[in-house]
Amino acid sequence: MAISAYIFIETTQGKARGITREIVQIPGVQSTHSVTGPYDVVTYVEADSISVLGDFIVTKIQAIPGVLRTLTNVVIDEK
């Protein structure tokens, strides 16, 4: 069963748009947006399992230069 999640990303100052352009090209990313507020980028992803999602966050998202921290919210009810 596939798993979906929203990843809220805090970036270094001035890097949000470039990170957004980089993230949108990663397989599994459904959408990504630069936003205002405490986080700079919000990304919606789909993965095959929770372990694949965890690996995706660490190796793909957190590895991007300029990403300071992430907060992941797993979707529990899709309609």
DSSP file (Angstrom, degrees, kcal/mol; ACC not computed):
  #  RESIDUE AA STRUCTURE BP1 BP2  ACC     N-H-->O    O-->H-N    N-H-->O    O-->H-N    TCO  KAPPA ALPHA  PHI   PSI    X-CA   Y-CA   Z-CA
    1    1 A M              0   0    0      0, 0.0     2,-0.1     0, 0.0    46,-0.0   0.000 360.0 360.0 360.0 134.5    0.0    0.0    0.0
    2    2 A A        -     0   0    0     47,-0.1     2,-0.4    44,-0.0    46,-0.2  -0.377 360.0-147.4 -74.2 153.7    1.3    3.4   -0.9
    3    3 A I  E     -A   47   0A   0     44,-3.3    44,-2.8    46,-0.1     2,-0.3  -0.961   7.8-159.1-123.3 141.6    1.9    6.1    1.7
    4    4 A S  E     +A   46   0A   0     71,-0.4    71,-2.7    -2,-0.4     2,-0.3  -0.889  14.3 171.9-119.5 150.8    1.5    9.9    1.2
    5    5 A A  E     -AB  45  74A   0     40,-2.1    40,-2.7    -2,-0.3     2,-0.5  -0.996  30.6-130.4-155.7 153.1    3.0   12.7    3.2
    6    6 A Y  E     -AB  44  73A   0     67,-2.9    67,-3.0    -2,-0.3     2,-0.6  -0.919  23.8-157.9-101.1 131.9    3.5   16.4    3.4
    7    7 A I  E     -AB  43  72A   0     36,-3.2    36,-2.4    -2,-0.5     2,-0.5  -0.957   0.9-157.3-114.3 120.1    7.0   17.5    4.1
    8    8 A F  E     -AB  42  71A   0     63,-3.4    63,-2.2    -2,-0.6     2,-0.5  -0.856  16.4-162.5 -97.6 127.3    7.5   21.0    5.5
    9    9 A I  E     -AB  41  70A   0     32,-3.1    31,-2.3    -2,-0.5    32,-1.9  -0.935  14.7-157.8-122.6 128.2   11.0   22.2    4.8
   10   10 A E  E     - B   0  69A   0     59,-2.8    58,-2.9    -2,-0.5    59,-1.3  -0.890  22.5-172.8 -99.6 133.0   13.0   25.1    6.4
   11   11 A T  E     - B   0  67A   0     -2,-0.5    56,-0.2    56,-0.2     3,-0.1  -0.737  30.6 -90.3-119.9 166.7   15.8   26.4    4.2
   12   12 A T    >   -     0   0    0     54,-2.2     3,-1.9    -2,-0.2     4,-0.3  -0.428  68.6 -71.7 -70.0 156.3   18.6   28.9    4.5
   13   13 A Q  T 3  S+     0   0    0      1,-0.3    -1,-0.2     2,-0.1     0, 0.0  -0.216 118.1   9.4 -56.8 131.6   17.7   32.4    3.6
   14   14 A G  T 3  S+     0   0    0     -3,-0.1    -1,-0.3     1,-0.0     4,-0.2   0.470 104.8  94.0  82.2   3.3   17.2   33.0   -0.1
   15   15 A K    <>  +     0   0    0     -3,-1.9     4,-2.5    51,-0.1     5,-0.3   0.516  51.0  94.9-104.2  -7.3   17.3   29.3   -1.1
   16   16 A A  H  > S+     0   0    0     -4,-0.3     4,-2.6     1,-0.2     5,-0.2   0.898  85.9  46.7 -58.2 -47.4   13.6   28.4   -1.1
   17   17 A R  H  > S+     0   0    0      1,-0.2     4,-2.1     2,-0.2    -1,-0.2   0.911 114.5  46.9 -64.5 -41.7   12.9   28.9   -4.8
   18   18 A G  H  > S+     0   0    0     -4,-0.2     4,-1.7     2,-0.2    -1,-0.2   0.898 113.5  48.4 -66.1 -40.0   16.0   27.0   -5.9
   19   19 A I  H  X S+     0   0    0     -4,-2.5     4,-2.9     2,-0.2    -2,-0.2   0.893 109.1  54.1 -66.6 -39.4   15.3   24.1   -3.5
   20   20 A T  H  X S+     0   0    0     -4,-2.6     4,-2.1    -5,-0.3    -2,-0.2   0.927 108.4  49.0 -58.8 -45.5   11.7   24.0   -4.8
   21   21 A R  H  < S+     0   0    0     -4,-2.1     4,-0.4     1,-0.2    -1,-0.2   0.855 114.0  46.7 -63.3 -34.9   12.9   23.7   -8.4
   22   22 A E  H >< S+     0   0    0     -4,-1.7     3,-0.9     1,-0.2     4,-0.2   0.916 112.0  49.0 -72.8 -43.8   15.3   20.9   -7.3
   23   23 A I  H >< S+     0   0    0     -4,-2.9     3,-2.3     1,-0.2    -2,-0.2   0.885 100.1  64.0 -65.0 -40.4   12.7   19.0   -5.3
   24   24 A V  T 3< S+     0   0    0     -4,-2.1    -1,-0.2     1,-0.3    -2,-0.2   0.722  99.0  56.6 -60.7 -19.9   10.0   19.0   -8.0
   25   25 A Q  T <  S+     0   0    0     -3,-0.9    -1,-0.3    -4,-0.4    -2,-0.2   0.506  82.0 104.7 -89.6  -4.3   12.3   16.9  -10.2
   26   26 A I  S X  S-     0   0    0     -3,-2.3     3,-1.9    -4,-0.2    34,-0.0  -0.631  81.3-110.9 -79.3 129.5   12.7   14.1   -7.7
   27   27 A P  T 3  S+     0   0    0      0, 0.0     3,-0.1     0, 0.0    -1,-0.1  -0.344 104.3  33.9 -58.0 136.9   10.7   10.9   -8.5
   28   28 A G  T 3  S+     0   0    0      1,-0.3    18,-2.2    17,-0.1     2,-0.5   0.091  85.9 119.8 102.3 -20.7    7.9   10.4   -6.0
   29   29 A V  E <   -C   45   0A   0     -3,-1.9    -1,-0.3    16,-0.2    16,-0.2  -0.674  37.3-178.7 -79.4 123.8    7.3   14.1   -5.5
   30   30 A Q  E     -     0   0A   0     14,-3.0     2,-0.3    -2,-0.5    15,-0.2   0.822  66.2 -13.4 -91.1 -37.3    3.7   15.0   -6.5
   31   31 A S  E     -C   44   0A   0     13,-1.5    13,-2.9     2,-0.0    -1,-0.4  -0.981  56.2-170.0-160.0 157.0    3.9   18.7   -5.8
   32   32 A T  E     -C   43   0A   0     -2,-0.3     2,-0.3    11,-0.2    11,-0.2  -0.982   7.3-176.5-152.4 143.0    6.0   21.3   -4.2
   33   33 A H  E     -C   42   0A   0      9,-2.4     9,-2.6    -2,-0.3     2,-0.4  -0.999  28.1-127.3-142.9 140.0    5.6   25.0   -3.4
   34   34 A S  E     +C   41   0A   0     -2,-0.3     2,-0.3     7,-0.2     7,-0.3  -0.747  45.2 178.0 -78.3 135.0    7.5   27.8   -1.9
   35   35 A V        -     0   0    0      5,-2.3     2,-0.2    -2,-0.4   -19,-0.0  -0.842  29.1-112.6-136.1 168.9    5.4   29.3    0.9
   36   36 A T  S    S+     0   0    0     -2,-0.3     3,-0.3     2,-0.0     5,-0.0  -0.605  71.1  56.4 -95.4 164.9    5.3   31.9    3.6
   37   37 A G  S    S-     0   0    0     -2,-0.2    -2,-0.1     1,-0.2     0, 0.0  -0.711 109.3 -31.2 112.8-164.2    5.3   31.1    7.3
   38   38 A P  S    S+     0   0    0      0, 0.0     2,-0.3     0, 0.0    -1,-0.2   0.732 127.4  52.9 -68.7 -21.4    7.6   29.1    9.6
   39   39 A Y        -     0   0    0     -3,-0.3   -29,-0.2     1,-0.1     3,-0.1  -0.832  67.6-155.0-111.6 155.5    8.5   26.8    6.7
   40   40 A D  S    S+     0   0    0    -31,-2.3    -5,-2.3    -2,-0.3     2,-0.4   0.706  76.6  29.9-101.4 -25.7    9.8   27.8    3.3
   41   41 A V  E     -AC   9  34A   0    -32,-1.9   -32,-3.1    -7,-0.3     2,-0.4  -0.998  58.8-162.5-138.9 138.5    8.8   24.9    1.1
   42   42 A V  E     -AC   8  33A   0     -9,-2.6    -9,-2.4    -2,-0.4     2,-0.4  -0.993  15.0-174.1-122.0 129.2    5.9   22.4    1.4
   43   43 A T  E     -AC   7  32A   0    -36,-2.4   -36,-3.2    -2,-0.4     2,-0.5  -0.961  16.1-152.1-126.3 138.8    6.1   19.2   -0.6
   44   44 A Y  E     +AC   6  31A   0    -13,-2.9   -14,-3.0    -2,-0.4   -13,-1.5  -0.955  26.7 176.4-110.1 124.3    3.6   16.4   -1.2
   45   45 A V  E     -AC   5  29A   0    -40,-2.7   -40,-2.1    -2,-0.5     2,-0.4  -0.863  22.4-151.8-127.8 158.9    5.1   13.0   -1.8
   46   46 A E  E     +A    4   0A   0    -18,-2.2     2,-0.3    -2,-0.3   -42,-0.2  -0.994  19.2 173.8-128.3 139.5    4.1    9.4   -2.3
   47   47 A A  E     -A    3   0A   0    -44,-2.8   -44,-3.3    -2,-0.4     3,-0.1  -0.923  40.8-116.8-139.8 163.7    6.2    6.3   -1.4
   48   48 A D  S    S-     0   0    0     -2,-0.3     2,-0.3   -46,-0.2   -44,-0.1   0.780  92.5  -6.7 -72.8 -27.9    5.7    2.5   -1.4
   49   49 A S  S  > S-     0   0    0    -46,-0.1     4,-2.3   -47,-0.1   -46,-0.1  -0.954  74.0 -96.8-158.2 171.5    6.1    2.2    2.4
   50   50 A I  H  > S+     0   0    0     -2,-0.3     4,-2.5     2,-0.2     5,-0.1   0.855 122.7  52.2 -66.1 -35.0    7.1    4.1    5.5
   51   51 A S  H  > S+     0   0    0      2,-0.2     4,-2.2     1,-0.2    -1,-0.2   0.891 109.7  48.4 -70.0 -37.7   10.7    2.9    5.3
   52   52 A V  H  > S+     0   0    0      2,-0.2     4,-2.5     1,-0.2    -2,-0.2   0.903 111.7  51.1 -65.1 -40.7   10.9    4.1    1.7
   53   53 A L  H  X S+     0   0    0     -4,-2.3     4,-2.5     2,-0.2    -2,-0.2   0.935 110.0  48.9 -61.1 -47.2    9.5    7.4    2.7
   54   54 A G  H  X S+     0   0    0     -4,-2.5     4,-2.1     1,-0.2    -2,-0.2   0.915 113.0  46.7 -59.6 -44.6   12.0    7.7    5.6
   55   55 A D  H  X S+     0   0    0     -4,-2.2     4,-3.0     1,-0.2     5,-0.4   0.897 110.7  53.9 -63.8 -40.5   14.9    6.9    3.2
   56   56 A F  H  X>S+     0   0    0     -4,-2.5     4,-2.2     1,-0.2     5,-1.3   0.918 109.1  48.0 -59.2 -46.0   13.5    9.4    0.7
   57   57 A I  I  <>S+     0   0    0     -4,-2.5     5,-3.1     3,-0.2     4,-0.3   0.927 117.8  40.2 -63.4 -45.9   13.5   12.2    3.2
   58   58 A V  I  <5S+     0   0    0     -4,-2.1    -2,-0.2     3,-0.2    -1,-0.2   0.930 125.2  33.2 -71.8 -46.2   17.0   11.5    4.5
   59   59 A T  I  <5S+     0   0    0     -4,-3.0    -3,-0.2    -5,-0.2    -2,-0.2   0.762 131.7  25.8 -87.4 -24.9   18.8   10.8    1.2
   60   60 A K  I  <5S+     0   0    0     -4,-2.2    -3,-0.2    -5,-0.4     4,-0.2   0.859 129.6  27.5-104.4 -49.5   16.8   13.0   -1.2
   61   61 A I  I > <S+     0   0    0     -5,-1.3     3,-1.6    -4,-0.3    -3,-0.2   0.962 123.4  42.5 -83.6 -55.9   15.4   16.0    0.7
   62   62 A Q  T 3 <S+     0   0    0     -5,-3.1    -1,-0.1     1,-0.3    -4,-0.1   0.691 107.4  64.3 -68.8 -16.6   17.7   16.5    3.6
   63   63 A A  T 3  S+     0   0    0     -6,-0.3    -1,-0.3    -5,-0.1    -2,-0.2   0.583  77.0 105.1 -81.1 -10.0   20.7   16.0    1.4
   64   64 A I  S X  S-     0   0    0     -3,-1.6     3,-2.0    -4,-0.2     2,-0.1  -0.570  82.9-112.2 -73.8 127.5   20.0   19.1   -0.6
   65   65 A P  T 3  S+     0   0    0      0, 0.0     3,-0.1     0, 0.0    -1,-0.1  -0.379 103.4  31.8 -58.9 132.4   22.3   22.0    0.3
   66   66 A G  T 3  S+     0   0    0      1,-0.3   -54,-2.2    -4,-0.1     2,-0.6   0.224  83.5 122.9 102.5 -13.6   20.4   24.7    2.0
   67   67 A V  E <   +B   11   0A   0     -3,-2.0    -1,-0.3   -56,-0.2   -56,-0.2  -0.738  33.6 178.1 -81.6 120.6   17.8   22.4    3.7
   68   68 A L  E     -     0   0A   0    -58,-2.9     2,-0.3    -2,-0.6   -57,-0.2   0.899  59.3 -21.4 -89.0 -48.2   18.0   23.1    7.4
   69   69 A R  E     -B   10   0A   0    -59,-1.3   -59,-2.8     2,-0.0    -1,-0.3  -0.986  54.7-144.9-159.3 161.6   15.3   20.8    8.8
   70   70 A T  E     -B    9   0A   0     -2,-0.3     2,-0.4   -61,-0.2   -61,-0.2  -0.928   1.8-159.8-130.5 155.2   12.2   19.0    7.8
   71   71 A L  E     -B    8   0A   0    -63,-2.2   -63,-3.4    -2,-0.3     2,-0.5  -0.989  16.7-156.7-132.4 125.0    8.9   18.1    9.4
   72   72 A T  E     -B    7   0A   0     -2,-0.4     2,-0.5   -65,-0.2   -65,-0.2  -0.899   9.3-170.5-111.4 129.1    6.9   15.2    7.9
   73   73 A N  E     -B    6   0A   0    -67,-3.0   -67,-2.9    -2,-0.5     2,-0.3  -0.964  17.4-145.3-116.4 113.1    3.1   14.7    8.3
   74   74 A V  E     -B    5   0A   0     -2,-0.5     2,-0.4   -69,-0.2   -69,-0.3  -0.597  19.2-120.5 -78.8 134.6    1.9   11.4    7.0
   75   75 A V        +     0   0    0    -71,-2.7   -71,-0.4    -2,-0.3     3,-0.1  -0.612  32.3 175.9 -74.9 128.3   -1.6   11.4    5.4
   76   76 A I        +     0   0    0     -2,-0.4     2,-0.3     1,-0.3    -1,-0.1   0.556  68.5  34.1-109.8 -12.3   -3.9    9.1    7.3
   77   77 A D        -     0   0    0      0, 0.0     2,-0.5     0, 0.0    -1,-0.3  -0.843  63.7-175.3-149.2 106.9   -7.2    9.7    5.5
   78   78 A E              0   0    0     -2,-0.3    -3,-0.0    -3,-0.1     0, 0.0  -0.865 360.0 360.0-103.6 134.8   -7.4   10.5    1.7
   79   79 A K              0   0    0     -2,-0.5    -1,-0.1     0, 0.0     0, 0.0   0.344 360.0 360.0-127.0 360.0  -10.7   11.4    0.2
